[in-house]
Amino acid sequence: MGAALVEGLTYRLYSAGWWVVRRLPERAAYGLFRVVADGMARRDGASARRLRANLRRARPDATEAELTALTRAGLRSYLRYWCDAFRLPDWPADRVVSRVRVEGEDYLRASTGPGGRGLVAALMHMGNWDHAGAWATLTGVPVVTVAERLKPERLYERFLAYRQGLGMEILPLTGGESDLLDTLSRRLRAGRLVPLLADRDLRSSGIEVQLLGEATRMPPGPALLALRTGAALHPVSIWHEPVEGGVDRLVIRFHDPVESPSSGTTREKVTAMTQAVADVFSAAIRAHPEHWHMLQPVWLSDLPPRPPTPLPAARARAGRAARPGAGAGR
């Protein structure tokens, strides 16, 4: 099957899902996705096995039965994210806001808005950041984030329009009209919230750190942006919790800030800050493993080896720009 045919089929399947799921009664829609998740768990295909292997790092003492149940819960949470994604554009604003509880909101308010230094939120593939981003924009915090280009291009444009419809400014990871780091820096200096996924190295330029006690690479972008601009850097975890009445709500936790070391080279500072983020991620994943939607290889032992990648020149310059007087690091 040719690439163009596969891409066309992928787009039509997503479009059909988007149309159908938005029109189903809510209980039926979420019930359908739960059935699909349970089917994935029973079939134990590649995605389920990868999630299981990743979750084993979070719960190394779990029995096989416990790990099987945790994997099923993780797949249900992952499919729930997609059901939310299809239906979220139709939610009224009061529902988007009222079904959120925030921990550490004072951090967000202190760093964003007029006169704020900006806030870099280091995220995991956890919970539903689209809902969190919509909550932020509806409560007065402008959100600027980055999206990986998808194939087919029409599908990328569809998700771009979806997130823009939730009030967020979306910049492409690659192929943009201007330097991504420069654009994000300008947005941070304007006091905006910049959430960036940071638990997986997508550009093969990551910093080696320990996550859940094992070596992996995580992107240097959040730490570099904080060094360059003086923006606050906060790891963020997101999960769902039950409430009375048979519904649940999204919990967004802004963890304590990650500060820049007072001395060291750019690489040493970025490495220390990225490891500090990884330490918070490890604790958050252990606390809410079923909400961590990581269905891809993460650790170096699961990936083909590659030589270490130096920080690109532009990124090294970004770190040097965070000199005394340029603002506090995140």
Phi and psi in degrees as a GROMACS rama.xvg file:
@    title "Ramachandran Plot"
@    xaxis  label "Phi"
@    yaxis  label "Psi"
@TYPE xy
-67.8017  156.837  GLY-2
-60.6266  -40.9701  ALA-3
-63.6762  -38.5993  ALA-4
-67.756  -41.4103  LEU-5
-62.7605  -44.8381  VAL-6
-62.986  -40.8281  GLU-7
-63.9939  -40.6643  GLY-8
-65.9783  -41.5668  LEU-9
-59.1472  -45.4408  THR-10
-63.6438  -42.7857  TYR-11
-65.5037  -37.0242  ARG-12
-65.6664  -45.3454  LEU-13
-62.4808  -43.1891  TYR-14
-63.5277  -41.7118  SER-15
-65.042  -42.4195  ALA-16
-61.0044  -43.8982  GLY-17
-58.0754  -43.9164  TRP-18
-68.8817  -46.8661  TRP-19
-68.9667  -48.2778  VAL-20
-65.6252  -33.3229  VAL-21
-69.2685  -18.9457  ARG-22
-103.102  -9.86971  ARG-23
-74.0086  150.586  LEU-24
-56.8113  147.414  PRO-25
-56.8456  -47.6877  GLU-26
-62.2987  -38.2472  ARG-27
-67.3333  -40.5931  ALA-28
-63.3441  -49.6575  ALA-29
-69.9131  -32.6  TYR-30
-63.7119  -39.9357  GLY-31
-61.3803  -45.8954  LEU-32
-67.9186  -31.1917  PHE-33
-67.0004  -40.9659  ARG-34
-62.4452  -42.4298  VAL-35
-62.1076  -43.0032  VAL-36
-61.2466  -44.4736  ALA-37
-64.8122  -35.2959  ASP-38
-64.5948  -41.0423  GLY-39
-60.7028  -40.9735  MET-40
-64.4831  -42.6404  ALA-41
-66.3394  -40.991  ARG-42
-69.2801  -26.6287  ARG-43
54.5405  48.4879  ASP-44
-76.0133  -169.266  GLY-45
-60.2263  -42.0935  ALA-46
-65.5716  -43.4633  SER-47
-65.3095  -39.5255  ALA-48
-67.2916  -38.5059  ARG-49
-66.7663  -44.0478  ARG-50
-59.9586  -42.3619  LEU-51
-60.8943  -44.138  ARG-52
-64.4546  -38.7811  ALA-53
-67.9227  -42.2039  ASN-54
-68.1233  -25.2689  LEU-55
-61.2269  -32.0261  ARG-56
-67.0642  -32.05  ARG-57
-77.495  -32.3007  ALA-58
-128.661  67.952  ARG-59
-64.5364  -21.6213  PRO-60
-93.1636  1.62733  ASP-61
-68.5163  143.209  ALA-62
-72.3239  168.119  THR-63
-61.3981  -38.8804  GLU-64
-65.549  -41.0187  ALA-65
-66.0315  -38.9771  GLU-66
-68.8418  -36.0538  LEU-67
-62.9764  -44.3062  THR-68
-65.4756  -38.7324  ALA-69
-66.5272  -39.2219  LEU-70
-64.0654  -42.3694  THR-71
-62.0604  -42.8564  ARG-72
-63.2932  -38.726  ALA-73
-64.4259  -41.1811  GLY-74
-67.2593  -36.8175  LEU-75
-62.9428  -41.5945  ARG-76
-65.4759  -40.8868  SER-77
-63.0855  -46.0804  TYR-78
-69.3736  -31.0229  LEU-79
-63.1281  -37.4885  ARG-80
-56.1296  -45.059  TYR-81
-68.9481  -37.1299  TRP-82
-63.7914  -43.045  CYS-83
-57.8228  -44.3866  ASP-84
-59.8022  -40.8497  ALA-85
-68.6155  -33.475  PHE-86
-100.078  -19.8414  ARG-87
-56.2519  -38.4044  LEU-88
-60.2176  -19.6933  PRO-89
-93.8889  -5.19676  ASP-90
-73.4738  137.456  TRP-91
-68.1985  156.404  PRO-92
-58.5988  -37.8459  ALA-93
-66.3296  -30.7888  ASP-94
-70.6276  -42.6307  ARG-95
-56.6916  -43.0881  VAL-96
-79.6209  -42.8214  VAL-97
-71.072  -22.4079  SER-98
-94.889  32.4194  ARG-99
-131.757  137.266  VAL-100
-122.371  133.38  ARG-101
-117.211  132.676  VAL-102
-107.674  132.166  GLU-103
78.7557  26.649  GLY-104
-63.4719  -27.7408  GLU-105
-58.7882  -35.145  ASP-106
-59.2386  -45.2204  TYR-107
-62.7989  -49.0022  LEU-108
-66.7158  -33.7435  ARG-109
-70.1357  -27.1953  ALA-110
-104.657  -9.03254  SER-111
-116.997  165.335  THR-112
90.455  -177.997  GLY-113
-56.2676  127.745  PRO-114
83.6562  -7.0072  GLY-115
-77.2984  156.988  GLY-116
-87.356  -2.11634  ARG-117
87.9464  157.292  GLY-118
-137.262  124.034  LEU-119
-94.0194  118.245  VAL-120
-100.226  113.271  ALA-121
-85.2322  113.526  ALA-122
-106.978  158.601  LEU-123
-106.993  166.877  MET-124
-74.2591  74.9213  HIS-125
-141.619  133.736  MET-126
65.7807  -140.512  GLY-127
-135.26  95.1988  ASN-128
-70.1182  -27.908  TRP-129
-58.388  -44.3797  ASP-130
-63.7231  -43.6038  HIS-131
-62.3605  -41.7763  ALA-132
-65.4902  -39.5048  GLY-133
-63.6602  -40.9144  ALA-134
-58.8193  -45.3204  TRP-135
-61.1805  -47.4087  ALA-136
-65.0776  -37.4182  THR-137
-71.6995  -19.0093  LEU-138
-105.07  18.8804  THR-139
94.129  15.3398  GLY-140
-112.844  110.254  VAL-141
-65.3747  133.305  PRO-142
-114.394  131.88  VAL-143
-128.516  125.023  VAL-144
-141.154  -179.007  THR-145
-120.609  139.112  VAL-146
-122.463  135.271  ALA-147
-71.8826  136.115  GLU-148
-67.681  131.592  ARG-149
-104.2  158.395  LEU-150
-115.858  134.661  LYS-151
-74.3394  163.649  PRO-152
-58.0041  -33.9765  GLU-153
-62.0758  -33.9521  ARG-154
-69.7134  -41.6855  LEU-155
-58.5931  -44.6529  TYR-156
-64.1976  -33.8823  GLU-157
-65.6884  -46.5512  ARG-158
-68.6651  -32.8635  PHE-159
-60.8029  -48.157  LEU-160
-63.7842  -37.2106  ALA-161
-60.216  -49.84  TYR-162
-72.3573  -34.352  ARG-163
-64.0274  -35.647  GLN-164
-65.2514  -23.1428  GLY-165
-84.361  -1.52123  LEU-166
102.116  5.84793  GLY-167
-96.8262  148.337  MET-168
-90.927  126.675  GLU-169
-115.784  128.051  ILE-170
-110.353  139.711  LEU-171
-72.4806  141.986  PRO-172
-62.8007  -37.8635  LEU-173
-134.457  154.861  THR-174
79.0768  17.6409  GLY-175
-77.8195  168.621  GLY-176
-78.0349  -20.0721  GLU-177
-137.821  168.507  SER-178
-61.6969  126.562  ASP-179
-62.5666  -43.506  LEU-180
-62.6348  -40.4906  LEU-181
-64.0273  -43.8144  ASP-182
-64.8925  -46.2283  THR-183
-62.5976  -36.7713  LEU-184
-62.7868  -42.3464  SER-185
-62.8545  -40.64  ARG-186
-65.6757  -39.2945  ARG-187
-65.4121  -40.878  LEU-188
-66.2317  -18.6964  ARG-189
-88.0325  6.76621  ALA-190
82.2693  29.816  GLY-191
-97.211  166.114  ARG-192
-94.029  124.816  LEU-193
-119.303  96.002  VAL-194
-85.1551  133.201  PRO-195
-133.847  129.954  LEU-196
-66.2494  130.975  LEU-197
-135.096  11.2058  ALA-198
-101.07  5.0221  ASP-199
-148.974  135.953  ARG-200
-84.7082  102.486  ASP-201
-89.466  -22.0769  LEU-202
-110.119  12.4952  ARG-203
54.6683  36.4545  SER-204
-132.703  25.6338  SER-205
-76.4703  164.435  GLY-206
-94.9658  131.903  ILE-207
-74.5097  126.833  GLU-208
-141.47  176.262  VAL-209
-103.07  124.341  GLN-210
-123.236  122.614  LEU-211
54.2406  35.2416  LEU-212
80.8365  12.7239  GLY-213
-139.5  148.926  GLU-214
-70.0572  134.415  ALA-215
-147.332  179.338  THR-216
-120.095  137.596  ARG-217
-125.651  150.096  MET-218
-65.4974  142.669  PRO-219
-82.8604  -8.4178  PRO-220
-52.1968  -49.7934  GLY-221
-57.4913  -46.2416  PRO-222
-66.3583  -41.3302  ALA-223
-62.0103  -42.3509  LEU-224
-64.0772  -41.0479  LEU-225
-63.8206  -41.8426  ALA-226
-64.3567  -40.8062  LEU-227
-70.0926  -39.6273  ARG-228
-107.414  -17.0657  THR-229
80.4797  10.4379  GLY-230
-68.0503  155.592  ALA-231
-72.8454  141.912  ALA-232
-116.536  116.874  LEU-233
-128.308  123.05  HIS-234
-63.8929  144.818  PRO-235
-130.796  131.923  VAL-236
-117.277  148.762  SER-237
-138.663  131.892  ILE-238
-152.754  171.819  TRP-239
-103.603  144.468  HIS-240
-131.681  144.088  GLU-241
-72.9993  148.744  PRO-242
-132.878  172.448  VAL-243
-64.2816  149.966  GLU-244
95.5572  6.86596  GLY-245
80.8193  9.54698  GLY-246
-113.064  -179.351  VAL-247
-140.172  175.934  ASP-248
-137.702  159.798  ARG-249
-86.2163  134.748  LEU-250
-108.924  127.253  VAL-251
-115.253  120.019  ILE-252
-114.544  117.025  ARG-253
-89.0555  107.859  PHE-254
-74.6676  169.947  HIS-255
-55.5926  150.99  ASP-256
-66.4857  149.476  PRO-257
-96.5975  118.542  VAL-258
-91.65  153.666  GLU-259
-77.3281  135.72  SER-260
-59.0833  149.908  PRO-261
-77.0952  -15.7443  SER-262
-146.895  167.789  SER-263
116.794  166.167  GLY-264
-73.1969  169.979  THR-265
-56.4468  -47.5553  THR-266
-61.9503  -41.8282  ARG-267
-63.6594  -40.3888  GLU-268
-66.4028  -46.4905  LYS-269
-62.3537  -41.42  VAL-270
-63.0718  -45.1254  THR-271
-63.5881  -41.8153  ALA-272
-69.4902  -39.8639  MET-273
-67.2035  -36.8478  THR-274
-65.7156  -37.3033  GLN-275
-63.2804  -39.2603  ALA-276
-63.1848  -44.4664  VAL-277
-61.7339  -35.6257  ALA-278
-63.7713  -42.1491  ASP-279
-66.4357  -42.3551  VAL-280
-56.9424  -44.0791  PHE-281
-58.7485  -46.1565  SER-282
-64.794  -39.9535  ALA-283
-68.1076  -39.1417  ALA-284
-66.757  -41.5514  ILE-285
-62.5164  -35.6909  ARG-286
-74.1485  -33.6141  ALA-287
-137.772  59.1113  HIS-288
-63.0874  -32.2676  PRO-289
-69.6851  -12.4844  GLU-290
-99.0525  2.67872  HIS-291
-93.3296  108.454  TRP-292
-92.9133  64.684  HIS-293
-107.237  96.5338  MET-294
-104.353  21.5858  LEU-295
-125.483  159.453  GLN-296
-63.3363  140.994  PRO-297
-121.594  -46.4623  VAL-298
-85.4348  152.346  TRP-299
-60.0518  -32.0943  LEU-300
-66.8998  -17.0301  SER-301
-100.992  -0.695206  ASP-302
-117.442  153.42  LEU-303
-65.8169  143.432  PRO-304
-67.3554  151.245  PRO-305
-148.648  154.75  ARG-306
-69.5099  155.194  PRO-307
-61.9702  145.242  PRO-308
-108.1  123.893  THR-309
-69.344  156.317  PRO-310
-60.7391  131.154  LEU-311
-57.6897  154.856  PRO-312
-56.3658  -41.296  ALA-313
-62.2968  -36.4907  ALA-314
-74.9529  -35.4783  ARG-315
-62.9287  -40.4455  ALA-316
-62.6013  -36.0197  ARG-317
-60.4083  -42.0118  ALA-318
-66.468  -39.812  GLY-319
-65.8607  -26.146  ARG-320
-67.9241  -18.569  ALA-321
-86.0706  55.2622  ALA-322
-81.7399  167.307  ARG-323
-54.5465  133.152  PRO-324
96.8013  -13.5708  GLY-325
-84.4946  -7.82337  ALA-326
120.649  160.051  GLY-327
-72.5931  149.156  ALA-328
-81.1448  157.332  GLY-329
